[in-house]
Amino acid sequence: MTDPVWASRMGFAPRLSPPGLPIESLPPIDVVVLSHAHYDHLHLGSLRRLPGDFVALVPAGLATWFRRKGFRRVEELSWWSETRVGGVTFGFVPAKHWTRRTPWDTNTSHWGGWVMRHDSDCLYFAGDSGYDGSFREIGAKYGDIRVALIPIGAYEPEWFMGGSHMAPEEAIQTFEDVGARYFVPMHYGSFRLADDTPKEALDRLNAEWERRGLPPDRLWTMEHGGTKLWSASSTSL
């Protein structure tokens, strides 16, 4: 589970679309990975409702907060460090972002993305990020990424938001930098976080994808709540 948020509101802003699945319908969760501490990614109420005795993998600086909230199984990682849970290796990688939950804890913990590998399958969850050269480093270290989940929303106005969120065109460049085979866009339709809209984000993404002449079957734009099953013997999830 990545950054689980079942909140119906974020501050004064109502949710734009319902969660894809009711939290009550989830199976027991084994692992939760957190990208950073912003409220739209780290929602305490959702974490407390998740089924299962899960391990929380969190950025460096957040383990104390989790244990103070009653979570027992917590491991924090710094950038470029890895851990293994069951048969899956989890690597915490950098992003261009920032974090804060109170006026007094700005950037007191890390932020980043996660690369998850099981045998020959590898998935990259980028978290929140602006565009920078770190994605080429991630691609060089993890050269066999199969699926990349990359944010495309919360980028307007770009002169202000570009330091911490990427525009759809930059998201496609990120996809190419990490060398992934399939691109799943995310972070554009749950809450209104900036001046852009989900439709605008998708329109710009599709236009740039077509302009670059990228294969249509490598872009997986799913409805909220859509499911693709991971298959080790095929090219689809």
C-alpha positions, -999 to 999 in steps of 0.1 A, spaced: 0 0 0 14 34 -10 4 66 8 -31 54 19 -56 83 22 -93 76 25 -101 110 39 -132 127 26 -117 162 29 -83 178 29 -86 208 51 -116 227 37 -114 210 3 -138 181 -3 -125 150 -21 -130 152 -59 -137 115 -64 -143 87 -40 -116 62 -31 -114 34 -56 -122 7 -29 -140 10 4 -113 6 31 -135 -22 46 -131 -43 15 -93 -44 16 -74 -77 25 -49 -76 53 -21 -53 43 15 -66 47 35 -34 40 27 3 38 53 27 22 51 64 29 66 90 6 65 120 30 46 136 58 22 161 40 -14 155 51 -25 145 16 -1 115 17 2 107 54 -33 104 68 -34 90 104 -71 81 103 -67 59 72 -36 42 86 -54 33 118 -82 17 98 -61 -4 75 -66 -41 81 -36 -63 90 -5 -61 111 15 -42 85 51 -30 85 53 8 79 84 18 58 89 55 63 114 82 54 142 90 78 129 112 106 93 98 107 97 66 128 94 84 161 61 100 150 47 66 139 56 49 172 42 78 192 9 72 173 9 35 184 24 17 154 48 -10 165 63 -23 132 81 7 117 113 10 98 128 43 85 151 46 55 174 72 42 178 80 5 194 51 -15 189 26 14 171 -7 11 153 -32 32 136 -65 26 102 -77 37 93 -112 27 104 -117 -9 103 -80 -18 132 -55 -17 122 -19 -10 145 9 -19 139 45 -8 150 70 -35 152 108 -36 126 132 -49 125 170 -54 100 180 -27 97 191 9 76 182 39 58 196 70 29 187 93 32 216 118 49 251 117 78 236 137 88 205 118 95 217 82 119 193 65 127 174 97 121 142 79 130 130 44 107 127 14 111 105 -17 99 76 -38 101 38 -35 114 11 -58 100 -23 -51 115 -55 -66 103 -91 -65 124 -115 -85 126 -99 -120 96 -76 -115 103 -40 -104 78 -12 -97 86 25 -90 64 48 -70 76 83 -73 57 100 -45 55 138 -49 83 155 -68 93 183 -91 115 174 -120 153 172 -116 183 150 -125 178 125 -97 155 104 -119 184 96 -143 203 84 -112 173 62 -102 172 48 -137 209 40 -136 207 22 -103 174 3 -110 177 -3 -147 149 -29 -150 119 -9 -138 88 -23 -153 60 0 -141 64 36 -130 37 55 -110 45 92 -116 25 123 -104 11 146 -131 -10 170 -111 -8 200 -87 16 220 -110 -3 253 -116 9 280 -113 41 264 -127 64 293 -116 55 286 -80 47 248 -79 75 237 -102 99 234 -73 79 205 -58 54 192 -84 60 183 -120 39 192 -150 26 163 -172 53 169 -198 79 166 -171 63 135 -158 68 119 -192 105 130 -192 107 114 -157 93 81 -171 120 81 -198 147 91 -174 140 61 -151 138 38 -181 105 22 -171 84 2 -196 49 13 -185 37 46 -171 8 49 -147 -1 86 -140 -12 95 -105 -18 125 -81 -43 144 -102 -78 135 -93 -84 130 -56 -81 165 -41 -78 200 -55 -43 209 -45 -35 237 -70 -50 256 -99 -49 228 -125 -77 203 -131 -77 165 -136 -89 170 -172 -62 195 -180 -35 172 -166 -47 143 -186 -51 163 -218 -16 177 -215 -2 142 -207 -19 126 -237 -9 154 -261 28 152 -251 27 114 -252 14 116 -288 39 144 -297 68 122 -286 55 92 -306 55 69 -276 36 36 -279 0 40 -267 0 6 -249 28 18 -226 6 45 -210 -19 31 -185 -44 57 -176 -69 40 -153 -102 51 -139 -101 58 -102 -104 24 -85 -94 6 -117 -74 -26 -112 -46 -43 -132 -34 -77 -120 4 -82 -119 14 -111 -141 50 -123 -141 44 -142 -174 29 -114 -194 34 -77 -202 3 -66 -184 -6 -58 -148 
